[in-house]
Amino acid sequence: MIPAIYHRFIDWIGDGTGLPDTILHLHAGLAVLMVARIVTRRSLGSFVPLSFVVLAETFNEVMDRMHYGSWRWADTTSDVVNTLFWPTVICLGIRLRPMLMRLDAKRVRNDVV
């Protein structure tokens, strides 16, 4: 019952926006990331906001599994990649930035000498 209600809600969002599933997953992943960042007040470079995206996508795929009665691996894989790609890139980019800045500063100092 809950998976059917959830699936109707997801279909309503898709029908209401007219956007394809791929774009909806991209937007959903980024929206969850930003809301988690605001609610937890943790940096986008911490794994906390990213964990919320992973949990939300896991919930979505479990609801799909329960609704359809089996895994639809091609769809599930595409959904996971589309939802997690940019939040993961943002998290890693922010995490790596201090290290890259130190390496860049070191390179500049070596070029000056």
HELIX and SHEET records of a PDB file:
HELIX    1   1 ILE A    2  THR A   17  1                                  16    
HELIX    2   2 ASP A   21  THR A   40  1                                  20    
HELIX    3   3 PHE A   47  TYR A   68  1                                  22    
HELIX    4   4 TRP A   73  VAL A  112  1                                  40    
END                                                                             
